[in-house]
Amino acid sequence: MVVDDEENMRLVLKTCLTREGYQVVEAANGSEGLICLDREAFDYILCDVRMPVMDGLTFLKEVKIRGVLAPVIMLSAYGTVDSALEATKAGAFDYVFKPFNPEEILLTLKKAEERETLRRENLALRRAAGERPSAGIVARSKAMADLLVMLEKVADATSPVLITGESGTGKDLVARAIHEAGSRANKPYVPVNCGAIPENLLESELFGHVRGAFTDAIQDRIGLFQEADGGTLFLDEVGELPLSLQVKLLRAIQEQEIRPVGSSIPIQIDVRILAATARDLTKEAENGFFREDLYYRLNVLPLFIPPLRERPDDIPPLLEHFLVAHSARMGRERPQMAPEVAEAFLNYSWPGNVRELENLIERILVLSSHSRIEPEDVPSHIRLGFFKPTGLGSTDDLDLKARIRELEARLIKEALTQSEGNRSEASRRLKISYPSLLAKIKLYGLE
C-alpha cells in the first residue's frame, strides 16, 4: 500500500513497483489507509509523513496498535534526523528522504523482505521445536483459544496491554508470551510486582536514582525502566501503585522518558508496557484509588483471562501438565488418578484458579508415594466440591435451605464412603444418631 496525499507521487511509486511485480493499492491519507487495512492485508506499506486528515506518524501508530506486522517505510521531503528517530521509535522499518531514486525504494523493500523472511523462519523453527510463544500456556477451552489468538495479534504492537483476571489465572504467563511473540523477544523482559516493593522504594526501583538523592543513595543506580530499554516492562499488580507514583508512570508512558530520583535531566527510553491486575480498575478509578487517565492509557489493548471455573475444559490438560512436570522434577513416575478424583477436580470451583490447582498437585505428589492418586489423597473440601464463601456471589441461587440440604447430602455420602458403607460408623463420624442417619439416607436417596 502506498499512502501519500500527492497524486503524482502515488503514480510514480505505483509505476515503479508494478514494473517490479508488486500489486499496489493507493490511499490519499492515513484515514484512507486504515480503511484499506480493514479490507485486506498488505506485505509492505510506504507512507508519507506530512498529509492532511491524518498524518503519517499518527497512521503509523494506529497500524502498530492494530498489530499489523507489515513493515512500514516512511517517506518525507521535510525529513530531519529527529523525525526519522521518532518514526523509528514508533515502529517504522525505515525512513526514506524525498526526493529519492526509485532504486532506493526497491532496495529498502528488499531489506524489509529479507527481515520478514528471517522473522518467519525463526518463528517456524521455534514452533517446530515446541517453543511457541504460548508454549507455557496449557489450554483447551474456546475462551483460552480466543485469548491466544488475541495474544498473537497484540504481540508486535507498541501500545500498552492491560491483562486482567482473578488471582492465579496466569497473567504473568500471558505477559511473557506476548513479549516472546513480538519483535522485542530478543530484548530485555523485566517483570516487577508493584505490590511487593515498599512504597518509599518503588520510585527509585522504577526510575533509578542519582548519588545523594537520599540518605542511602551512595551511588547512581539505573531503574527498571532503563533495564527494560528496547524491550518490555511488565508491571504486575499495577493496581497497587500509590497515587503519587501513578502520575509519574503516566508521564513516563506518554513521553517515553524518565527522571531518576534526585536528577533534573530526563532520560529517553524505548519500553513496551504490559500491566496486570486482579482489581477492577474501573471501580478503583471511580472511587479515587486509581487515576482514570492512567487506566485509559494502560487499557489500550485489554486482555481478560477467565477464571478456571468458567473453563472446565482446561482442567484435564492442566492436570496432566502439572502431574508430568512435578513428577519429573521429583524424579518419580507420573502417578495414575482414580476416576473419582478426576471427577472431583472437575466439579470443584477452584477459587484460587490455576495456581491453586498446581499447588494442590505438588502437595499430593509430596505427601503420597503410591502409584495412584486415590480420593483419600485429596482434601475433603475438594472431594465434596465445596465453594469458598466468596464463590457464592457468582451465582443467583442463594436459597439457604437448598444449599444446606446439598451440603448435608454431600457430607453423608462422604461419611459412608470413608466408613465403607458401615452406617453405625458413619453416624459416629457425623455426630448424629443412627435413626436420624437412616432417615436422611432415605430422604436423599443414598440407599
Number of C-alpha atoms within 10 A of each C-alpha: 22 22 29 27 21 13 12 10 14 21 13 11 18 19 13 16 17 11 10 10 8 14 12 16 14 19 20 20 24 28 19 16 24 18 11 16 15 9 8 7 12 15 16 19 21 23 30 27 28 19 17 13 12 17 19 26 22 14 21 23 18 19 22 21 19 17 20 20 20 18 20 25 24 24 24 20 13 11 16 11 9 9 15 20 14 13 23 16 16 19 20 22 20 19 23 20 16 12 10 12 10 12 10 12 18 14 11 16 22 12 14 20 16 11 14 16 12 12 14 11 12 12 16 14 13 14 14 10 9 11 14 17 23 22 12 13 15 17 18 16 15 12 16 19 12 10 17 19 11 16 24 19 18 25 26 24 25 26 25 24 25 26 24 23 18 19 18 19 22 19 24 18 13 23 28 20 22 27 28 22 19 22 16 19 18 11 14 16 21 17 18 17 15 23 16 11 14 10 16 8 10 18 21 20 21 23 23 23 23 18 15 14 16 11 7 8 15 12 10 15 17 15 20 19 26 23 19 21 18 18 23 28 26 28 23 23 21 24 24 19 20 16 14 11 14 19 13 16 20 17 14 19 20 11 11 18 18 24 18 23 22 16 15 9 9 11 14 14 20 18 27 24 21 27 26 26 20 18 16 12 20 15 12 15 16 11 10 11 16 21 22 15 13 18 19 14 17 21 19 13 19 15 21 16 16 16 20 22 18 12 15 17 17 20 22 16 13 18 19 14 14 19 22 15 13 19 18 12 9 12 8 13 14 18 16 13 15 12 12 13 18 17 13 18 21 18 16 18 20 25 21 18 18 21 15 15 20 18 12 15 18 18 14 15 20 12 9 15 12 11 13 13 21 16 19 10 15 18 11 14 12 18 21 18 18 16 14 12 8 8 12 11 9 8 7 7 10 11 8 9 9 11 12 11 13 12 15 15 19 17 17 21 18 18 20 21 14 15 16 11 14 12 18 17 16 24 20 14 15 17 10 12 12 15 11 10 19 15 11 16 17 10 11 15 9 12 9
